[in-house]
Amino acid sequence: MIRDRFDQPIATASPQAADAYVAAVDALFAADEDVLERSAAAVALDPGFGLAHCIHARALAQDGRTRDSIAAAQRAWRLTAGASARERAHAEIVALATEGASVAAMAMLREHLREHPRDALPLSLAVGVYGLLGFSGDVDHHQQQRDLLVGLAPHFNADWWFDASLGWALVEAGQAEQGIDLLERSLSIRPRNANAAHGRAHGYYEQGEAEAGDAFLARWLPDYDRRGVLHCHLCWHRAIFALQLGAPERALALYQDGIRPAVSLTLPMFTMIDGASFAWRTALHRHPLPRNELDALAAFLGERWRTAGIPFANVHAALILATSGPAQADALAALIAELEEAAAKDQQQAFATAAQLCAAIAAYAAGEHGSAAERLAAWLHELPRLGGSHAQRDVFIDTHIAALLAQGGRGAALDAMQRRSGRRAPHLDEAWLNRLVP
């Protein structure tokens, strides 16, 4: 019986297909640029190998080909009908997640892991920034990820993918030092591992080590293919470090080289989110993006994220609309109305949070700083419901502090900054505060 890298039996008689499958899974786990090519090779070598179609479905999803991904996942589910119970459940979990049935997928995954704790590909669906838990709408999803992976840790022994996953989860759950140790171990085993590099960047951020974080990424990024799904986002981390260090011109150069829509090769949603966050932060730091860059972001936004759907994407769409000025005020108001309608239907708790944050952003852009500060103060504790990371969501905390400053509340802004700095991100100081508007 042929087994995968995690010692799970796999239903293929072709050693070549098995090797291609393992390589494709590892490429996905390292966020390499050639996941799709590797998964297609596994399928071609054994078209009847159901799990090869599972990894191909994941690769297609990462490439933004949603319909093709769903079709591949359904094909995998059909092909595993005669395989082991583990492989059938593996394929069904992938199919559910691919079709957007995240609650059902997560419930089935938890049950599946009790019997098959080393079934890594289904497990990978639950972890990370935008996984089943990250986008669950639960306010404690960081703790849930940590607890899930800590419980599974005895089944993994210095595995570079698991170490990176648990390391990032620990960093986001407030255990940065423990997480960094695992991320460093992951990078020592597989240095060209963008997921571990990403987690390590978060470790530097959470510990307030912007200069060291920038130096790390400056060394690591040049050998990472621009087609890699995390290339744009790692450039964003460097740009944020530059803003923290008081180097807005270098931050802009990093944006223009690796983040703006004209150069980013990652998924459109990722480009939009990183571009929106950077544009808003540079404005808060008194160095707004040039008009042509703002116009390019607004044009890239299109219609997809202007309507209630993915709350984390919606709040970033609001940042772009707000930075675009009065011309997009009606579009921003329409987005807020859609989010409020979705919240009234109780589709997901995150919709209410998104609606309030978008309203706060609209108020700030209109110069209504008191209203913006009041709304943000009331809803910041709900931020994790949106998904994403602490570093990404900090844009709203920064906006709250800037709103307090704008209405003359320097003492209140200093208090808010120190409260945040006392818990995490200790780079915040008076110099950082002085760089914020007004």
Number of C-alpha atoms within 10 A of each C-alpha: 8 14 15 15 15 15 10 16 14 20 20 21 12 14 13 14 21 25 17 23 30 21 20 26 24 19 21 28 22 24 22 23 20 17 27 22 14 25 28 21 21 27 22 15 18 20 16 17 24 30 29 33 30 33 31 30 30 28 25 23 19 18 19 15 14 16 14 15 25 23 17 26 31 22 19 29 23 15 19 23 14 11 16 13 11 18 24 19 20 26 29 23 28 29 25 19 23 24 17 12 14 21 14 12 22 22 11 17 23 16 12 18 17 10 10 16 21 19 19 18 21 26 24 16 22 25 24 23 17 15 19 24 23 25 23 22 22 18 18 15 22 26 16 18 24 22 16 17 23 14 10 16 17 9 14 15 9 14 17 25 24 25 26 32 25 28 30 34 29 27 26 24 19 16 16 22 15 15 26 25 15 25 31 20 19 25 20 12 15 15 15 18 24 26 26 31 25 19 26 27 25 25 28 21 27 24 17 19 19 23 15 14 21 22 12 16 18 13 9 16 17 10 8 17 14 18 16 20 25 24 24 27 21 24 24 23 25 25 26 27 26 21 23 22 17 15 13 20 13 15 25 23 12 20 26 16 14 21 27 26 22 14 14 25 21 22 18 14 16 18 24 24 22 22 28 26 22 28 24 23 23 19 14 20 21 13 19 18 18 10 11 9 18 21 15 13 24 20 12 17 22 10 10 12 20 22 19 23 15 17 25 25 23 25 32 26 29 29 26 27 28 25 25 17 13 13 11 16 18 11 17 24 16 15 25 27 17 18 28 19 16 19 19 13 11 12 11 18 20 26 30 24 27 30 25 21 26 29 23 28 30 25 19 21 19 14 14 16 24 20 17 26 24 14 19 26 16 11 16 17 11 19 23 23 24 26 28 19 19 20 14 16 19 17 18 23 18 20 23 27 26 27 30 23 23 20 14 14 15 17 11 13 20 18 13 18 22 16 12 15 17 11 10 17 21 17 17 17 12 11 12 15 18 13 16 21 17 13
